[in-house]
């Protein structure tokens, strides 16, 4: 007897339909799985057999063949436990075959028949909707995540026997219903606030500009000057996530397994801070079957790299593509996958190996050669892709002990939101024409820069002097124009003025060499 069940698997951040075909025939009792299964899929036969028996059903003593189509794509994970068991029961007449054609079914089985949660429920539900299926049946813990997709029923089940009763019409299970807007209520509520940072007003200003224009930031300062503290408060001044951004971010978090089961939808900007011992595969993504790395988990949020020179050079160099393109492509012999990675990079480093170069109270004992070697760990092309270089000096005692509070994150965020709305309106028509949506100033192309970053004769002379003195590259020149455009937007100015350019040039401190 032959039975067919629809399931799904994830490729990149999207899912595709997998047809699970189960054939039971007379012969020696053998359970074989074909269709490029990995070890986890091959091991499912033992879980399926125990789950069927312990759920009160008879496991057929026949030759069982399971085919996972399309057979040319490698299948991995435990998602196929539930559809395989249903296929076996349907082939034996326990479950009505015609009902199975309406649903995508996925879930991991325990030996007692309980259904365990799986990764990638959201992209699976999207694939089921595109395929025209009535609904998706999955573990109860994943039901709310799948319900984020409108127009498809999300049926959550607890165990195998409950699912069999539902498919046979003996039990009614209400589809999970959610209101996406409810998840955005209270969005941005956090115990972190920018007004907790004592002093460092110019650093807060740099982060405000970075948040308003989506610019990357490098903070240079001695240990204990507050670099990490400031960086962790960056998400509190970023604009709220849209529904599309939240769903796209949730997709990535779901397939990597970092999604909190109590959260369902990622509504706050991600903040990722990998340790400097991370590998290039951990940062960018990789593996035999490529998986997203930290740059993709930080998509639509902030990636913080503390102690930047301590990262391996090959790890830092792979950051070039995501910083430039907002996506990362991982190529293997069997496949090539592209993951989104549009994030704001905030990096921190000491000015020298000991950390006290330029400190007024502690003497730096590093030689110029040592300082040069330390800074050379960060390549010029990578520095060029960081728009803002900001010095973070040690905080004075008067500032630490004072009662004066700076601006709150809410006040700064209000200005950032106004600047972002100006940018979205500015690039709206160009997104339709070019086919590529531009969200902020940092994503401007050469065409956009010529159109929106016009400067007067006085500004041109200022830039010419800066380029001649600092030896800036062509990429650094465009970065200055983009940052100046953002500063003008924060001041609601149509044209870029000289003082906007002056401030933008100040944010290229590493281009000045060792001081």
MARVOLO-782449 format. One record per residue (C-alpha): x, y, z; residue number from 1. Coordinates in steps of 0.001 Angstrom, whole numbers. Example, Ala and Ser with C-alpha at 12.3 -4.5 7.8 and 13.67 -1.06 7.14 Angstrom:
<nodes>
       xx       yy       zz  pos
    12300    -4500     7800    1
    13670    -1060     7140    2
</nodes>
This chain:
<nodes>
       xx       yy       zz  pos
        0        0        0    1
     1184     3494     -815    2
      530     6682     1134    3
     1766    10261      589    4
     2199    12984     3206    5
     3321    16591     2647    6
     6095    17909     4853    7
     8783    20561     4440    8
    12458    21357     4825    9
    14442    24591     5054   10
    16946    25727     2435   11
    18518    29072     3290   12
    15863    31087     5127   13
    13049    29728     2969   14
    11341    26339     3014   15
    10191    23990      273   16
     7630    21180      113   17
     8877    17637      686   18
     6656    14754     -377   19
     7004    11867     2071   20
     6009     8712      177   21
     5561     5557     2250   22
     5179     2120      670   23
     4427    -1038     2676   24
     4855    -4349      880   25
     5044    -8041     1718   26
     8505    -9353     2478   27
    11111    -9370     5188   28
    10514    -6630     7810   29
    12889    -3887     6649   30
    12615     -118     7156   31
    14607     1869     4566   32
    14654     5623     3881   33
    15782     7072      540   34
    15966    10600     -880   35
    19315    11848      515   36
    18487    11617     4254   37
    21106    12622     6827   38
    21836    10597     9965   39
    19065    12261    11991   40
    16507    11314     9325   41
    17830     7753     9070   42
    17568     7317    12836   43
    13902     8336    12736   44
    12871     4726    12008   45
    13586     3739    15621   46
    11687     6727    17033   47
     8771     6172    14638   48
     8486     2467    15457   49
     8504     3067    19227   50
     6093     6034    18994   51
     3546     4085    16921   52
     3607     1101    19298   53
     3470     3210    22470   54
      549     5227    21044   55
    -1554     2060    20871   56
    -1232     1230    17152   57
      229    -1810    15462   58
     3510    -1397    13608   59
     3322    -3415    10357   60
     5742    -6340    10014   61
     6342    -5539     6355   62
     8927    -4120     4007   63
     8635     -349     4506   64
    10207     2100     2049   65
    10147     5852     2709   66
    11032     8236     -118   67
    11674    11929      513   68
    11116    13886    -2700   69
    12733    15841    -4289   70
    15460    13218    -3935   71
    18301    15460    -5192   72
    18234    17773    -2123   73
    19766    16554     1144   74
    17219    16279     3979   75
    18299    16863     7552   76
    16769    17178    11014   77
    13986    15447    12894   78
    11097    17225    11165   79
    10069    14100     9242   80
     9287    11857    12241   81
     5612    12806    12349   82
     4860    12644     8578   83
     6649     9276     8266   84
     4629     7774    11116   85
     1389     9088     9587   86
     2384     7657     6209   87
     2864     4224     7767   88
     -499     4444     9570   89
    -2234     5691     6397   90
     -744     2835     4353   91
    -2211      454     6925   92
    -5649     2052     6778   93
    -5534     3630    10247   94
    -5632     7218     8862   95
    -7724     8451     5933   96
    -5373     9105     3011   97
    -7501    11785     1368   98
    -7295    14039     4443   99
    -3495    14053     4353  100
    -3486    15921     1028  101
    -4747    19102     2752  102
    -1952    19627     5270  103
     1779    20063     5668  104
     2838    17932     8635  105
     6046    18285    10619  106
     7288    17358    14044  107
     9773    15300    16034  108
     8476    12275    17934  109
     9536    11031    21337  110
     9374     7299    22075  111
     6055     7630    23926  112
     4374     9389    20988  113
     4677    12983    22198  114
     5358    15608    19530  115
     8406    17799    20169  116
     9033    21300    18737  117
    11078    21810    15567  118
    13055    24607    13939  119
    11845    26667    10990  120
     8091    26603    11644  121
     7570    30088    10165  122
     9242    29508     6757  123
     7499    26095     6619  124
     4103    27767     7031  125
     4961    30268     4293  126
     5850    27374     1958  127
     2587    25598     2811  128
      593    28706     1939  129
     2403    29106    -1390  130
     1656    25462    -2198  131
    -2071    26062    -1671  132
    -2439    23724     1313  133
    -5284    24151     3782  134
    -3113    24195     6856  135
       19    23096     8655  136
       24    20533    11483  137
     2951    20851    13835  138
     3918    20695    17544  139
     1767    22794    19839  140
     4830    24809    20895  141
     5303    25949    17275  142
     1623    26709    16536  143
     1786    30435    17350  144
     4905    30886    15220  145
     3218    29284    12190  146
       50    31314    12846  147
     1978    34477    11949  148
     1246    33569     8315  149
    -2213    34807     7334  150
    -4497    32641     5222  151
    -3441    29229     6525  152
    -4606    27161     9502  153
    -2009    26392    12160  154
    -2974    23181    14006  155
     -934    22408    17118  156
     -877    18827    18413  157
      572    17280    21562  158
      952    13633    20565  159
      535    11160    17720  160
    -2755     9644    18891  161
    -4362    13111    19149  162
    -3333    13848    15547  163
    -4760    10521    14285  164
    -8102    11248    15980  165
    -8142    14738    14419  166
    -7421    13487    10905  167
   -10112    10808    11205  168
   -12698    13406    12251  169
   -13124    12090    15802  170
   -11554    15115    17465  171
   -11787    18828    16708  172
    -8746    21066    17190  173
    -9224    24792    16781  174
    -6583    26488    14605  175
    -4267    28817    16496  176
    -5211    32491    16035  177
    -2977    35410    16936  178
    -2970    39164    16549  179
      413    40322    15286  180
     -193    43845    16581  181
     -336    42475    20129  182
     3278    41383    19881  183
     4357    44931    19058  184
     2727    46366    22188  185
     5406    47251    24666  186
     8011    46990    21907  187
    11294    48587    22947  188
    10663    48317    26704  189
    14016    47581    28317  190
    15929    48315    31471  191
    18734    49869    29404  192
    18729    53602    28762  193
    21231    55976    27218  194
    20921    58427    30116  195
    22709    55898    32338  196
    25949    56657    30487  197
    27890    59341    32347  198
    29633    61905    30151  199
    30749    60833    26652  200
    28318    63247    25003  201
    30244    63244    21715  202
    30103    59416    21630  203
    26346    59479    22171  204
    26124    61983    19334  205
    28082    59605    17072  206
    25722    56741    17923  207
    22705    58947    17254  208
    24068    59705    13778  209
    24796    56005    13240  210
    21265    55034    14271  211
    19703    57720    12077  212
    21626    56751     8939  213
    22389    53070     9536  214
    26137    53756     9703  215
    28818    51451    11109  216
    30817    52696    14103  217
    34282    51993    15499  218
    34942    53206    19054  219
    38552    53649    20135  220
    39296    54125    23809  221
    41073    52762    26913  222
    39620    49900    29002  223
    36751    50984    31231  224
    35819    54071    29227  225
    32285    52770    28596  226
    32489    51410    25044  227
    30532    48227    25769  228
    28009    50050    27959  229
    27235    52523    25177  230
    27075    49827    22485  231
    24521    47775    24432  232
    22201    50769    24459  233
    22295    51209    20692  234
    19098    49153    20054  235
    17159    51478    22381  236
    17564    54410    19972  237
    16946    52524    16727  238
    13612    52926    14964  239
    10916    50328    15637  240
    10834    47230    13468  241
     8174    46960    10778  242
     6060    43805    10424  243
     8060    42714     7366  244
    11363    43205     9202  245
    10050    41316    12233  246
     8935    38327    10146  247
    12188    38226     8176  248
    14225    38382    11391  249
    12047    35717    13013  250
    12692    33416    10036  251
    16441    33568    10613  252
    16116    33087    14374  253
    13712    30186    13872  254
    15935    28125    11562  255
    19030    28727    13732  256
    17207    27710    16924  257
    17834    30950    18840  258
    14163    31968    18822  259
    12696    32086    22315  260
     9613    29837    22369  261
     7862    32381    24597  262
     8601    35190    22145  263
     7154    33776    18860  264
     7850    37008    16917  265
    11049    39070    17126  266
     9787    42621    17596  267
    12917    44271    19038  268
    16158    44889    17201  269
    18606    41985    17719  270
    21875    42642    19521  271
    24602    40065    18956  272
    28021    40150    20607  273
    30159    37160    19561  274
    33420    36472    21411  275
    36667    37244    19618  276
    37451    33507    19424  277
    34532    32958    17009  278
    35404    31159    13769  279
    34674    32512    10309  280
    31894    29912     9932  281
    30407    30983    13273  282
    30436    34641    12261  283
    29412    34424     8605  284
    27747    31012     8548  285
    28769    27704     7066  286
    28846    23977     7593  287
    28357    21032     5242  288
    24788    22208     4822  289
    25255    25985     5264  290
    23659    27575     8328  291
    23343    31281     9160  292
    26064    32851    11291  293
    26104    35775    13720  294
    25906    38376    10935  295
    22570    36919     9811  296
    21207    36467    13343  297
    21962    40198    13815  298
    19935    41016    10664  299
    17925    44246    11147  300
    19777    44837    14395  301
    23251    45438    15839  302
    26416    43334    15638  303
    28892    44315    18363  304
    32520    43203    18029  305
    34441    44030    21195  306
    38252    44028    21120  307
    38215    44128    17312  308
    41981    43543    16758  309
    41762    40326    18803  310
    39553    38697    16170  311
    41392    36502    13679  312
    42274    38369    10512  313
    40506    35885     8222  314
    37361    36244    10349  315
    37373    40032    10000  316
    38005    39937     6266  317
    34845    37886     5602  318
    32853    40812     6979  319
    33428    42762     3778  320
    30561    41250     1761  321
    27813    41602     4408  322
    28921    45152     5231  323
    28828    46159     1582  324
    25862    44173      239  325
    23639    43510     3277  326
    23719    39785     2515  327
    26176    36914     2647  328
    26551    34092      124  329
    27928    30739     1290  330
    29043    28436    -1502  331
    29598    24716    -1220  332
    30159    22013    -3831  333
    26535    20895    -3607  334
    24807    24260    -3191  335
    25099    28013    -2768  336
    22875    29804     -251  337
    22356    33515      434  338
    21345    34815     3850  339
    20285    38395     4733  340
    22751    40304     6906  341
    21731    43963     6992  342
    22964    45188    10367  343
    24742    48086    12030  344
    28272    47129    13019  345
    29576    48583    16256  346
    33186    47680    16941  347
    35398    48607    19876  348
    39158    48582    20311  349
    41938    50035    22426  350
    44105    52798    20901  351
    47214    50665    21492  352
    48158    47255    22986  353
    48269    48580    26564  354
    45189    50721    25976  355
    46447    54032    27357  356
    47687    55925    24298  357
    46577    59559    24701  358
    45430    59019    28308  359
    46147    62061    30500  360
    46581    60068    33724  361
    48254    56824    32661  362
    51417    56586    30624  363
    51480    54536    27440  364
    54587    52339    27190  365
    53950    51067    23650  366
    56413    51880    20893  367
    55194    53303    17572  368
    56030    49964    15927  369
    53869    48076    18457  370
    50994    50486    17933  371
    51303    50189    14173  372
    51354    46377    14356  373
    48294    46400    16652  374
    46263    48634    14351  375
    47430    46795    11237  376
    45361    43806    12372  377
    42409    45735    10955  378
    42828    46068     7207  379
    42313    49296     5302  380
    39406    47935     3213  381
    37560    46961     6398  382
    38181    50372     7994  383
    36896    52055     4840  384
    33579    50233     5302  385
    33183    51673     8804  386
    31650    55123     8426  387
    32330    56571    11876  388
    35553    56335    13910  389
    34977    57762    17384  390
    37460    58347    20215  391
    36147    57339    23653  392
    38366    58863    26366  393
    38310    57792    30001  394
    35471    59329    32016  395
    36481    61925    34611  396
    35500    61555    38276  397
    33300    64668    38233  398
    31196    63178    35437  399
    30938    59798    37151  400
    29923    61227    40528  401
    27654    63971    39215  402
    23858    63818    39368  403
    23357    65303    35923  404
    21448    63010    33600  405
    21809    63154    29875  406
    19103    62660    27303  407
    17083    59486    27548  408
    16939    56901    24790  409
    13343    57927    24134  410
    14330    61526    23370  411
    17182    60496    21067  412
    15000    57894    19364  413
    12424    60577    18508  414
    15048    62460    16478  415
    16265    59237    14885  416
    12699    58335    13864  417
    12201    61749    12220  418
    15456    61412    10266  419
    14576    57858     9186  420
    11138    58924     7964  421
    12773    61640     5836  422
    15099    59049     4299  423
    12332    56518     3604  424
    10309    59180     1818  425
    13365    60339     -131  426
    14227    56870    -1462  427
    10664    55633    -2040  428
    10475    56453    -5732  429
    13992    55202    -6413  430
    13229    51821    -4837  431
    10386    51301    -7318  432
    12587    52319   -10254  433
    15776    50453    -9308  434
    14039    47366    -7913  435
    16180    47538    -4751  436
    14786    49158    -1658  437
    17032    51643      123  438
    16158    52108     3776  439
    18736    54631     4968  440
    21620    56854     3929  441
    24316    54222     4504  442
    22800    52132     1683  443
    22983    54892     -915  444
    24541    53987    -4246  445
    26712    56291    -6376  446
    23593    57463    -8196  447
    21917    58443    -4910  448
    25033    60241    -3668  449
    25202    62399    -6799  450
    21528    63248    -6451  451
    21175    63854    -2707  452
    24683    64769    -1485  453
    25397    67930    -3469  454
    27765    70341    -1747  455
    28751    73934    -2439  456
    32133    75328    -3447  457
    33163    75956      154  458
    32301    72363     1053  459
    34297    71054    -1911  460
    37375    73004     -791  461
    37009    71635     2733  462
    36767    68059     1435  463
    39731    68570     -862  464
    41925    69719     2032  465
    40780    66799     4187  466
    41490    64247     1465  467
    44921    65677      731  468
    45885    65790     4403  469
    44431    62444     5529  470
    45016    60509     2320  471
    41452    59221     2234  472
    40353    56564     -230  473
    37465    56995    -2653  474
    35318    54806     -381  475
    36135    56962     2654  476
    35153    60036      612  477
    31692    58597      -75  478
    31356    57602     3602  479
    31934    61221     4631  480
    29218    62397     2238  481
    26764    59790     3555  482
    27416    60727     7186  483
    27104    64443     6339  484
    23756    63699     4655  485
    22552    62019     7864  486
    23697    64925    10026  487
    21764    67292     7755  488
    18683    65056     8039  489
    18874    65183    11837  490
    18784    68975    11556  491
    15989    68814     8937  492
    18213    70542     6393  493
    17647    70080     2654  494
    21246    70865     1689  495
    24513    69589     3167  496
    26319    72540     4736  497
    29941    73082     5654  498
    29513    72320     9361  499
    27829    69017     8453  500
    30899    68075     6425  501
    33251    69237     9191  502
    31567    66984    11734  503
    31571    64051     9311  504
    35311    64483     8634  505
    35981    64388    12390  506
    34605    60850    12434  507
    37597    59534    10444  508
    40075    59576    13344  509
    41984    56419    12357  510
    42758    57957     8973  511
    44961    60503    10723  512
    47583    57926    11686  513
    49283    57499    15049  514
    49159    60514    17336  515
</nodes>
